[in-house]
Amino acid sequence: MSSNKIPISVCYATSDSQRVIELDAAADEPPLAVIQRSGILEQFPELKADELVFGVYGKKWQEGSRLFEHDRIEIYRPLQLSPTEARRLRAQRAKDKAAAEAD
C-alpha cells in the first residue's frame, strides 16, 4: 500500500444479509467513488448510486468531509417507519398490554 492510500470499509446490510468490503482509497477520494469502486452496487441491484444515503460510523456524510484511515462507509436503507411513528406504536402496544393485564 502506498503512503497516500488508506484502508476503508464499505458496508451494507439488508434484513437477511450483510456485506463488508475492505479496500484502499485515497484520503481525498469521494465516498461515492469508493462505494462504486467497491462493487457493492452490483451485489445489491436495488441500490442506485444517485439515491444513496450514506455515512461514516453512524453519522450521515457531510459534503466537504474527508475520509480517514479505517473509516467505515455505511450505506443506509430507507426507514420503514419514522421514529415518531415507531414511538407512537410502542406506546400504543404498552397501553394495550397494560389494559389487557388489568382485565
C-alpha positions in Angstrom: 0.0 0.0 0.0 1.4 3.4 -1.0 1.6 6.2 1.6 -1.3 8.1 0.0 -3.8 5.2 0.3 -5.8 4.4 3.4 -7.8 1.3 4.3 -11.6 1.8 4.2 -14.6 -0.5 4.6 -17.8 -0.2 2.7 -20.8 -1.8 4.4 -24.4 -2.5 3.6 -27.0 -4.7 5.4 -30.4 -6.0 4.5 -32.8 -7.8 6.8 -31.1 -11.1 5.9 -27.6 -10.3 4.8 -24.6 -8.1 5.4 -21.6 -7.2 3.3 -18.4 -5.6 4.4 -15.9 -4.8 1.6 -12.4 -3.8 2.5 -10.4 -1.7 0.1 -7.8 1.1 -0.1 -8.8 4.6 -1.1 -7.1 8.0 -1.4 -7.9 10.2 1.6 -9.4 12.8 -0.8 -11.4 10.3 -2.8 -15.2 11.0 -2.6 -17.0 8.3 -0.6 -19.4 7.7 -3.5 -16.5 6.9 -5.8 -15.2 4.4 -3.1 -18.7 2.8 -2.9 -18.9 2.5 -6.7 -15.4 1.0 -6.9 -16.2 -1.5 -4.1 -18.6 -3.4 -6.4 -21.3 -3.3 -3.7 -23.8 -1.7 -6.1 -23.6 -4.7 -8.4 -24.1 -7.1 -5.5 -27.3 -5.2 -4.5 -29.1 -4.1 -7.7 -31.8 -2.3 -5.6 -29.1 0.3 -4.7 -28.9 3.3 -7.1 -25.8 5.5 -6.9 -27.8 8.7 -7.4 -30.2 7.8 -4.5 -27.7 6.6 -1.9 -27.8 7.9 1.7 -24.5 7.0 3.4 -22.4 8.0 6.3 -19.3 7.0 8.3 -19.8 5.3 11.7 -23.4 6.2 12.0 -23.1 9.8 11.1 -24.6 11.0 7.8 -21.9 12.1 5.4 -21.5 15.9 5.2 -20.2 17.4 2.0 -16.7 18.7 2.4 -15.8 16.0 4.9 -12.9 13.7 4.2 -12.1 10.0 4.8 -9.7 8.8 7.4 -7.8 5.6 7.8 -10.1 2.7 8.8 -13.3 4.6 8.2 -16.4 2.5 7.6 -18.6 3.9 4.9 -22.2 2.7 5.7 -24.9 2.7 3.1 -28.3 3.4 4.8 -31.6 1.8 3.9 -34.8 3.9 4.0 -36.6 3.8 7.3 -39.7 1.6 7.3 -41.3 3.9 9.9 -40.4 7.3 11.1 -39.0 7.4 14.6 -42.1 9.3 15.7 -44.5 6.7 14.3 -42.4 3.9 15.9 -42.6 5.6 19.3 -46.4 6.0 18.9 -46.8 2.3 18.0 -44.7 1.2 21.0 -46.7 3.4 23.4 -50.0 2.0 22.0 -48.7 -1.6 22.4 -47.7 -0.8 26.0 -51.1 0.8 26.7 -52.9 -2.2 25.1 -50.8 -4.6 27.2 -51.5 -2.7 30.4 -55.2 -2.7 29.7 -55.2 -6.5 29.0 -53.4 -7.2 32.2 -55.9 -5.1 34.2 -58.8 -7.2 32.9 
